[in-house]
Amino acid sequence: MSMMHTLESKRAPNIMERVRLAPGSHFGLCVLVCLHIVICCISLAQIAHWQTYMLYDAARLHYAIAAVLAFSTVSLLFVFTRFSFGYLIGFSLFTMILGFIWLNNFSKFNYDHRLAGLSAAASALLFLLPALLINTPLKQRYALSPAALEYLLKFILVLALGTIVVASFYNFRLVSIRQIYDFRNELYFPAPIRYLTGIMSTVLLPFACACYLALNRRWWAAVPLLLMLLFYPITLSKFAFFSTVWVIVMLVLSRFFEPRIATVLSILLPMLLGVILVSAYLNDYTQYYFGVVNIRMMATPSSAMDIYNDFFSSHPRTWFCQISFLKPLMSCPYQEQLSVVMEEFYQLGKFNASLFATEGIASVGLYFAPLTALVCGLVIAIGNRVSAELPPRFVLISGVLLPPAFINVPFTTALLTHGTVILFLLWYIMPRTMFQPGRTGGFPDQAQAEHAVETLHPTPQGDQQV
């Protein structure tokens, strides 16, 4: 009897791991991605009732459906590739382009909509090919010792606390999220504090949280989450307000689903909830949720591409002069940031935008935008390579706050101001020994995860990943 109990206890973790990874089948993931596409279009149709610049016209619905169906073939890449940093970033950008292709069919702006749609689809494809398919490990020439990692994590916490204290002298207001715009224009921080705030809240604190979880030190993992909350009264941003909750949600999702499923659900579920609430339980609270999640977080980055297409169809391109360290070196037709230029021209608020709008449409135009997307995809592939030997769930949690950055700000800003380059370096020097079986704190490594999936769903010999 005791032998049976021992045998069952040994089998249990393996069975539970298989259950957690079971939804990773090609069919299940394909169905989930298709549902995501449908809900995204329904959400955008609903948004037309609340926004004057995101339109919907039933007479043109068949054009929108045809365009979305054609572009949806790109989503097969997410079904047949394994999880990576590029998968995490790429799915958010895919959703954003999907939204633009839908909105493009109803846009009130006067530009070449067919060319814009084709350029956006080509840009997404050329970005995703390297971002999803290049994931061979980069040889590690230096690794932190376990003691050095401990010192690094403590340093991150101390530096974060110091940043919060110093930044508080410039601004610290406990106001509701509805009041933040009353004070946002008054905010000022010196450049070092501004950079530290962005890097800490987006990259370093989630990284520290993931490391402590990997070391099975859950109480210490809570400290970075608490520090992230303290950035809200300093920055007065929705991003800071929701960042801790977002990390916790991803921890829960990745506990029950493999990282690819968790990535899709992290966008699908909040958007689906907004669609249900605004359809069945409309009141001030549900309307506010729909405005924050479905409109601001999901649809606005797509709409920004529509606005940038309109503006740069009749204004000179930047040729990358909007990048802060290049502006002093070249002649630039715009002295203000592009978000300020858009606010002054359209009176719709400051429109920061993703790489497809800034490094693409604004910098080089519609014909060459796919080439800049390809270069950006190759840069993201570096993140895949330096993290290829790390557990997928560790990569997911440590990079969980970067997708909102990549869909809302230029590529160079996401790399530098939000600390993506620093995260690449940290992944490269992470000691792989801490993820050995029995020491992972619940983060199976890539080989273990893939073995569990392959046991349930064998991959044909001809279906190998690059």
Steps between C-alpha positions, in 0.01 A plus 500: 500500500781737587670414174185598310479827691864575415445414136189721479679791666776478243253484215280784622727796410560354155126450443420850625767647273347316204155632587640854518665463160220304331331808345819555302372272224493660157123462475423648841731794445358558152145514637606742772676733254196494270276591793739782586473641146118489509478669842748766388276592203184501714671727752604743225145507364370588847764770545350692205208592727735674744768660279467743211824397328467117519211438266277212389271480197291188443500570126877442492503203738570247225817688400620500860428129543685414177804707605506348850464145365790553260723642773396231749703244307804662666366374835602145402851601600381517860348153475808319371787678677618451854489766767774764506544866583408573138175307549412716800569827317381379161150399605426847639631662182301253288184601688578866444548453122182291488316791660642746249404282203142493634490877568664574165182387323289759681748785538381855434853617415616565146805290409573194289321240711579203278872575505489564876331166564744307283797678659372424851446131419845469339659681796337263747610194303861617457519588870355169616710270283831572680330581833336155512731275302851604611551348842821299498688554831785749507811351658536628855852627566433643844253406771430648840581287802210428739651744750536771234137450400393550862695825515351611168144439618560691824657783300193519275270528803715765667534699176124480444432627852753780453341596168157514664626717786682748274217514243252565782661837561394602147151350508297282735121526481246245620221566251248276329575373152228729362686807633848429370460719189439801723865480607685317220609818321661627821734203536873560472788265579872535425614271219676244727188461715280480190710219354529314831125520553426347160763227525419408859124477460504324161795262516710479816227446760315232295840336442571500874156353568559221247844424649366471854225270380758289317696480826180393677502807726142616463498760778796677342320484163225715650742787576552606133122491450447735794771735372334508158181628664690796645580630152134585436476815723831611348433449128118525508477250216252220434797279419640537854153460652432165331855359477495306829158354424618409149801308633278312746249415227778362280636298791157342545447437128846349455440277802210326326589543132819475299652839405356517147147447628563745786622762251185474288268494802669805653359711215187301417347477849511872595367592155225236516397622846468855366282381211270310739477781755419776253241277327316364803579715805548855379558751780767752599737231631473262205524791258817616672650148483415482129661841446822407679544144372326463165549856376821633656704183542381302197357726229692827540836357379320377186330836451838673533608330176192641329586850621870474410407378152278802452750753635803376307308467175519880480797589721875432466645180644743509791769262372552404867570855617239451775753281685641725771870425448469543120303826500803725576695333216253554217243742367154418633166646385352444849656654810244354741450131572267334251240439771485877562481569126202264472329659799532849353379390156210267588402616851454138610764487772864395477532211259811300573520212258676171433793418272263447205383861524820678607798307362276394211233742372646820648866429423513330161145485363273213401724345236804455725319446832518117465881522482525687829261244652733223384796668672298539820404132483867405473573705813221320688655171383808589706275484806384156387856377472627628836194356678468175303643284782288663771164357613216639284302607806800692634531687169125568503496650851823700473388654168128523575480883505683555171213422255302811607816704449568366150147570374490852646846653450767501227730199476808693610312632805394149600858379459670777694259697720304193606809283545455220247873500424576466871264203524682334207827540690352360821360198318839437342690495831237309702650187664330206327578272795224661707245352261615141538230247602411531865621861526265686269221601736244391242673627183565197274771564244439509125605139446272371777204701372548390140545137606167508683323648198666257260391205718137610464520629142792347305642733237561353153862485391433757228354754748818603681548856623794711395 
